[in-house]
Amino acid sequence: MSNERIYLSSPHMSDEGYEQQYVQEAFDTNWIAPLGSNVNGFEQELADKVGIKSAAALSSGTAAIHLALRAAEVGQNDIVFCPTLTFSATANPIIYQGATPVFIDSDYKTWNMCPEALEEAFKKYPEVKAVIVVHLYGLSADLDRIVELCNQYNVTLIEDAAESLGTYYKGKQTGTFGDYGIFSFNGNKIITTSGGGMLVSNNEEMVEKARFWATQSRDQARHYQHSELGFNYRMSNVVAGIGRGQLKVLNERVQKKKEIYETYKQELSELDGIGFMPKNDFDDPNYWLSCITLNGSVKPTDIMDALDAENIESRPIWKPMHIQPYFKQYDFVGEGVAEKLFETGVCLPSDTKMTDKQVSRIINNIKSMWWLNVK
Ligand SMILES: *Cc1c(COP(=O)(O)O)cnc(C)c1O
């Protein structure tokens, strides 16, 4: 059908059925839960893939951020720097810990945390306890400068790499530069387990500690004994089986996402007033979502409405945290770059299951609508 729904980014299981083989193994051994060989295997395989010592499989990326903040000893009234341009899941765990977020602006060069704004924030809040950096849409942040600033101020760095599994900064995986990194396997991410997350670090002791917290902080005793607050955050052995299978096709997915991006760029760049997300020399992105910006008379809603009418999903760039009703009481350091990106940006369908024909359908639709809307 020509009018079949086209998605932004939806789950894409391997053609080979790898995921089912691992899940079947869990059934065959009746090892559905709690932990088991798929959980251990997924942790090891993901750690090897990204090049880090240790990984803990958790129920979500949000849970991983929460435990990273606990590992960083972020508590009541501590300050945490967080990019304003992100999904709320980056900021929420700061509140879970009773801490205070300070939102940092983006820069146009990366769309991610602006090092100048970060430096300004360090001067304003030298007592800051941790910094969370995000690699939005699979674009890496300016890591050298951010890592350097965190070292200079001796502050823990947490990398929210939920959207950037498969993105390399100067040849090294994003998520492995900070003291802690997190990945997400939520349904629309580049690979998915239906839902899940991973905390990674070269600090094996703290990853082990995170596993302990994630299983209700049960002390080593025959009776149920707890000396610390616990959480139910562990990934199940079935879910981990899906993850092991998906990890095998990660490179293929990145390749396809890149092709989608390059096709859009080739076909749409000529249009008046259209810009593309940045591609820096230091960055080898996973192209999770292909995003454009508009300058001129065409508005994101024009494009989104036109695509919507053709049963094609698209969405705006994340709405900045410092203008969200829930978070607007917190301080913001910057100059309105994130807001500008929000006001002018659109995420185009980047689903790896799309056929060439479907990509053409999107492109033709944008092209035809374009001329109608340019005033
Ligand atoms: C998806 C996402 C998360 C949260 O991951 P979940 O697994 O859905 O909890 C965190 N940060 C960013 C930037 C995300 O896109």
The ligand as an SDF file (V2000), in Angstrom:
LIG
                    3D

 15 15  0  0  0  0  0  0  0  0999 V2000
   15.3450    7.5320   25.7440 C   0  0  0  0  0  0  0  0  0  0  0  0
   16.1630    8.4860   26.5080 C   0  0  0  0  0  0  0  0  0  0  0  0
   16.3970    8.3130   27.8890 C   0  0  0  0  0  0  0  0  0  0  0  0
   15.6820    7.3180   28.7450 C   0  0  0  0  0  0  0  0  0  0  0  0
   15.7660    6.0140   28.4230 O   0  0  0  0  0  0  0  0  0  0  0  0
   14.6000    5.0050   28.8750 P   0  0  0  0  0  0  0  0  0  0  0  0
   15.2150    3.6800   28.5970 O   0  0  0  0  0  0  0  0  0  0  0  0
   13.4090    5.3010   28.0430 O   0  0  0  0  0  0  0  0  0  0  0  0
   14.3540    5.2100   30.3350 O   0  0  0  0  0  0  0  0  0  0  0  0
   17.2570    9.1910   28.5170 C   0  0  0  0  0  0  0  0  0  0  0  0
   17.8370   10.1910   27.8610 N   0  0  0  0  0  0  0  0  0  0  0  0
   17.6330   10.4060   26.5480 C   0  0  0  0  0  0  0  0  0  0  0  0
   18.3230   11.5400   25.8900 C   0  0  0  0  0  0  0  0  0  0  0  0
   16.7690    9.5720   25.8410 C   0  0  0  0  0  0  0  0  0  0  0  0
   16.5250    9.8170   24.5470 O   0  0  0  0  0  0  0  0  0  0  0  0
  1  2  1  0
  2  3  1  0
  2 14  2  0
  3  4  1  0
  3 10  2  0
  4  5  1  0
  5  6  1  0
  6  7  2  0
  6  8  1  0
  6  9  1  0
 10 11  1  0
 11 12  2  0
 12 13  1  0
 12 14  1  0
 14 15  1  0
M  END
$$$$
